[in-house]
Amino acid sequence: MEWEDDAYILAARPHGETGAIVELLTEHHGRQAAHVSGGASRRLKSVLQAGTRVVVSYRARVEGQLGSATVEPIGEGPSELFDDRMALAGLAAAAALAAGALPEREPHPGAFHAFEALIGALLHPDVWPAVFVQFEAGLLAEMGFSLDLTKCASTGVTEDLIWVSPRTGRAVSREAGEPYADRLLPLPPFMLSPRNGLAEGDIRAGFDLTGHFLEQFVFGPLNRPLPPARVWLLEQLSDAGRL
C-alpha cells in the first residue's frame, strides 16, 4: 500500500533512538500515523512541528498496519507565529483537537481545508479566535454532528436566533426560547454570519457552544476529556481579556 498526499503535521513523538511516530492530517487519506526514519535528527525535528505543511510519501505492507513515511516541507511552516505565544497556543489546540477527534485512516478533506484556513487566520490576532470557533463547528460537522443554525427548531423562523438547544444543536429564536432561557446555550451572532461582527462575550459564548457539543458527541463517547491544549488556550485567551 503506497500513496502520496499533502498533509499537516499534528504531533510527533520519539520512537527508538533516531525515529519518530508522526500524526498527520492528510488531504485525501484523513488522519494517519506513520514512522518517520531519522525523525529525531536536527533537520527533521524542525519539520516535525504542529502546523508544518508537508508532502508525505507513505508505505505500508498491509492496510491498517503502521506504515513508514518520508516528509518534505512546503513553505516556511508555522515560523511566522513564533513571536505570538497566543497564536501558537491556538495552533497547538487545533492540532490536538484534530488528532483526538478524527478517526484514523478515514478521509476528511473538509477538516484538512478547515485546518489550513485556521492556520492562515492565526496571522491575524483580532480575527482568529472567531475562526477557531468556526473550525470547531466544522470539525463537529465532519464528525456528523452539524449544528443547525439556519432556523428556529420550534417555530421555523429564520430571524432573531439567539440560542441553541444543548440537546439537539438546533437554533432557537428569542420568542420561542424565552421561557427556557436558563436551559439554552447562547448563540453569538458571528456564528450566523461574519458580517455580524463581534461583541463582548461572543468569543467565550462560541467556545462554550462548540465545547459543549465536542464533549457530548465526540470526546465523551471516547471516554476522553477535551484536549488539555484547548483548556490551556481558553485560559490564555481569558487572561488576555480576549474572551
Secondary structure as GFF3:
##gff-version 3
##sequence-region A 1 243
A	DSSP	beta_strand	2	15	.	.	.	ID=ss1
A	DSSP	beta_strand	19	26	.	.	.	ID=ss2
A	DSSP	beta_strand	31	36	.	.	.	ID=ss3
A	DSSP	alpha_helix	42	45	.	.	.	ID=ss4
A	DSSP	beta_strand	53	59	.	.	.	ID=ss5
A	DSSP	beta_strand	67	73	.	.	.	ID=ss6
A	DSSP	three_ten_helix	77	81	.	.	.	ID=ss7
A	DSSP	alpha_helix	85	101	.	.	.	ID=ss8
A	DSSP	alpha_helix	109	121	.	.	.	ID=ss9
A	DSSP	alpha_helix	128	142	.	.	.	ID=ss10
A	DSSP	beta_strand	161	164	.	.	.	ID=ss11
A	DSSP	beta_strand	171	173	.	.	.	ID=ss12
A	DSSP	alpha_helix	174	177	.	.	.	ID=ss13
A	DSSP	three_ten_helix	178	183	.	.	.	ID=ss14
A	DSSP	beta_strand	185	186	.	.	.	ID=ss15
A	DSSP	three_ten_helix	189	191	.	.	.	ID=ss16
A	DSSP	three_ten_helix	194	196	.	.	.	ID=ss17
A	DSSP	alpha_helix	202	213	.	.	.	ID=ss18
A	DSSP	pi_helix	214	219	.	.	.	ID=ss19
A	DSSP	alpha_helix	228	239	.	.	.	ID=ss20
###
